[in-house]
Each structure stands twice: as C-alpha cells, then as structure tokens.
Amino acid sequence: MRIRFALFDFDGVIADTEASNNRFTKRALAKYGVYLSEEEERSLYGVNDADVIRQFLERAPRPVTLEDYLRERRSMGNTYQNGNLEPMPGVAPLLEELRSRGVKTALVSSTSGYLIEAALERLGMRELFDAVVCGDMVSKKKPDPEPYQTAMKLLGAVPEECVIFEDSPVGIRSGKAAGVRVIGCRASAIRQDTSQADYQLDAFADFGGLPLELPSRGESGKTARTQEVDHR
C-alpha cells in the first residue's frame, strides 16, 4: 500500500543523541558514586524510564533519592537545549521530499516535550512535522503502542498507510504493536538491534527518490531502499 504517513523517532533517528544523553546520565550518577558497566550503559539506549535510574541509585554509597539525582542531572544541561546537536545526515532532505510528495509526518519520542521542542527549534526542523507526540503527552511510553497510536489519531492515519522510522528495540516493539510497518534505522553512531523491524535502512539517502511503496510484509527483513519522569 502507498505510504501516506511517515512517523519518526527522535533520538538516534532525527539526531544522533544517544551517546551524548548517556554521557550526561553517567556524569550525574558518578556524582553519587554510581558507575555503569558497558552493558548497563547499553541498557539505557532507547529507554526513558525512571525505574531504571532508581535501580542504579540503590548502589550509591549513601542514600540518594530520584529527586536528588534529577536536580543534579538538570543542573548539568542536556543534549537538546545546549549540547552538541545536529540532524542525522540525509534526514532533513528525506522529510522535505516526503512532504513535497504529499506524505504527512510526525515525530514520536519518549523524551519530554519541552526538550524535543527546544531541539527542533535548534535544528530548524519544527516545520517539517505535522504532529509531535512526546513522552509527557501519553500515559504509557514506548514499548507501549500508545505514542504511535496517538500520532496516527492526530494525523487521521490508519496503520496500513503508515511507516515508522526507529532505531531501538523498544521503539520497534512500540511501532509494531501499533500495527505499523517499521524501518530499522542503522545510521547512528550507536547501532542498536533492529532485527525485529520489517525493513532495514543504513542511510537516509537510500530511501529518498523512490516510489512511496514498501514491499509487502512477506518480504520483511530486506534492506529498505525504499511515575514517569524525564531523566535525560
């Protein structure tokens, strides 16, 4: 079926933020004597869950609350408002091409709205999205399907006419649970497991200029040429 709606994750899809976000998180945890292994650091990619941070804080030498951590974390600044921030290569031209061909677009992120809005303004990309759904606009975040279902409702879309661009297992599960075909984006510096996506994409330039059709689900796996708080 023809693509009429394209929905994009932000972190690792619109901008390569995952490594920067984790550096801020690690610095804040280190203030309380909590240090992460490589495996624990990887567990943060694509996740925005206060419970994960609480578990890490339980290892602190002295008692520390989530609120203490959040105050420290926010005092450091963040990737979205004052960190190094650039769009992923080729993503802005792809969005512009899709929109020029009548495709409506949405941004769907688990990050808080004020951070995403700040990032889009810095990137000069706010006008490239017809709808924006952030973590504080839904009752359940990814991997629940609610964020993508909310975006489709705002766009007046049905799953069969949509495609989702995601880079994390959590986001892929969310999109597929919403009944939408998902393209696993593998262009960020931190490449996550996108094997559960319907299609794979190594560079946004590979998708542009092609007919707005995707293979049927029977051809999945081929490369597509074609208390919640924000701890970031």
Disulfide bonds with the S-S distance in Angstrom:
none
